[in-house]
Amino acid sequence: MSHEELVRRYEAGGGQLAAANAEGLAVPPSLQTALLTCMDSRIDTFALFGLKLGEVHVLRNAGGVVTDDVIRSLTISQRKLGTRDVVIVQHTGCGLTMFTDDEFCEELATEVGMRPPWRTHAFRNTALSVRRDMAQLRHDPFLLPQTRVRGFVLDIERFVLDEIHLDD
């Protein structure tokens, strides 16, 4: 689907529908939770968790990984909009498992003549990636000390969640 199709759908009533769905909702998410997941278009976070609009902040990026921008968004979400919990959901078969940071950076450098200033945060083991991201969030100085973090790996074929735990 192209960007023209998105604009067509907006013009066909999408904007009005979105306004009607958001009417009366407060800005802070009612469940005081932020959900970080992959941008994979197959993952419908609202259906997966039975969510309604206005209940959680949804942050998405390639891999559902903790980046500087995720920390920025979570810090604002907590300190200005009252969230307290963070749920991380990465998934099996993620594109970030199919290359390394170095490989991708070298491909870009060859094609455009320079390496990107950012990392891809590619990983081989999804459970390990979730565990590391959970640990990073639990120790981030900008997030509230009482932040509750839970992590999961979603089996993208069966849509089953496997909870990941940090070793204490």
C-alpha positions in Angstrom: 0.0 0.0 0.0 1.4 3.4 -0.9 1.2 6.7 0.9 -1.5 7.8 -1.5 -3.7 5.0 -0.3 -3.2 6.1 3.3 -4.2 9.7 2.4 -7.2 8.4 0.4 -8.4 6.4 3.5 -7.9 9.5 5.7 -10.0 11.5 3.3 -12.7 8.8 3.1 -13.4 9.3 6.8 -10.4 8.0 8.7 -9.8 11.4 10.3 -13.4 11.6 11.5 -13.4 8.0 12.8 -10.1 8.7 14.7 -11.6 11.8 16.3 -14.7 10.0 17.3 -12.6 7.1 18.8 -10.5 9.6 20.8 -13.4 11.7 22.1 -13.4 12.0 25.8 -10.1 10.1 26.4 -7.6 11.7 28.7 -4.0 12.1 27.5 -2.4 10.0 30.2 -2.9 6.3 29.4 -5.4 4.8 31.8 -3.4 1.6 32.5 -0.3 3.7 33.3 1.7 1.4 31.0 4.0 1.9 28.0 4.4 -1.0 25.5 7.5 -1.3 23.4 7.3 -3.6 20.5 8.6 -4.1 16.9 7.2 -2.2 14.0 6.4 -5.5 12.2 3.1 -4.8 10.6 1.7 -8.2 11.6 1.7 -7.3 15.3 -1.6 -5.8 16.3 -0.8 -4.7 19.8 -4.4 -3.7 20.6 -5.8 -7.1 19.6 -2.9 -9.0 21.2 -3.5 -7.5 24.6 -7.2 -6.7 24.3 -6.5 -3.0 24.5 -8.7 0.0 23.9 -7.6 3.4 22.7 -6.3 5.5 25.6 -5.1 2.6 27.8 -1.3 2.5 27.0 1.4 4.3 25.2 2.6 2.2 22.3 6.2 2.7 21.2 7.4 0.9 18.0 10.7 0.6 16.2 12.6 -2.0 14.3 13.0 -4.9 16.7 11.2 -3.3 19.6 14.6 -2.5 21.1 15.6 0.0 23.7 17.3 3.0 22.0 18.0 6.5 23.1 14.7 7.7 21.6 12.8 5.0 23.4 14.4 6.2 26.7 13.4 9.7 25.8 9.8 8.7 25.1 9.6 6.5 28.2 11.0 9.3 30.4 8.4 11.8 29.1 5.7 9.1 29.4 6.5 8.5 33.1 7.4 12.0 34.3 4.7 14.0 32.4 2.0 11.4 31.7 2.0 9.1 34.7 3.0 5.7 33.3 4.7 3.4 35.7 5.0 0.0 33.9 6.9 -0.9 30.8 6.2 -4.0 28.7 8.7 -5.1 26.1 7.6 -7.5 23.3 10.0 -8.7 20.7 9.3 -11.5 18.4 10.6 -14.6 16.7 11.6 -14.3 13.0 12.5 -10.6 13.5 14.4 -9.0 10.6 17.0 -7.7 13.1 18.2 -11.3 13.6 19.2 -11.6 10.0 22.2 -9.3 10.0 24.7 -7.7 12.3 25.3 -4.0 13.0 28.6 -4.2 11.3 27.3 -5.8 8.2 24.5 -3.3 7.8 26.8 -0.3 8.4 29.3 -1.6 5.9 26.5 -2.1 3.3 25.4 1.5 3.9 29.0 2.8 3.8 29.6 1.0 0.5 26.3 2.4 -1.0 26.2 5.9 0.3 29.9 6.6 1.2 29.5 6.9 5.0 28.5 4.9 8.0 25.3 5.9 9.9 25.7 7.7 13.2 23.2 5.2 14.8 23.2 1.5 15.5 20.7 -1.0 14.2 20.6 -2.9 17.6 20.6 -6.2 15.6 20.5 -9.3 17.7 20.8 -13.1 17.2 18.9 -14.3 20.3 15.5 -12.7 20.9 15.2 -13.8 24.5 18.7 -12.5 25.3 17.8 -9.2 23.6 14.7 -8.8 25.7 16.6 -9.6 28.9 19.3 -7.1 28.1 16.7 -4.4 27.3 14.8 -5.1 30.5 18.1 -4.8 32.5 18.9 -1.5 30.7 15.5 0.0 31.6 15.7 -1.2 35.2 19.0 0.7 35.6 18.3 3.8 33.5 18.8 6.9 35.7 16.1 8.9 33.8 13.3 6.4 34.5 11.6 6.4 37.8 13.3 4.0 40.3 10.0 2.1 40.9 9.5 1.3 37.2 8.1 -2.2 36.7 9.5 -3.8 33.6 8.2 -7.1 32.0 9.5 -8.7 28.9 8.2 -11.2 26.4 9.0 -13.0 23.2 6.1 -13.3 20.8 6.0 -16.5 18.7 5.0 -14.7 15.5 3.5 -17.8 13.9 1.4 -19.0 16.8 1.0 -15.6 18.6 2.0 -17.1 21.9 3.9 -15.0 24.5 6.8 -16.4 26.4 7.7 -14.3 29.4 11.4 -13.5 29.9 12.8 -13.0 33.4 15.9 -11.3 34.7 18.1 -13.3 37.0 18.2 -11.4 40.3 
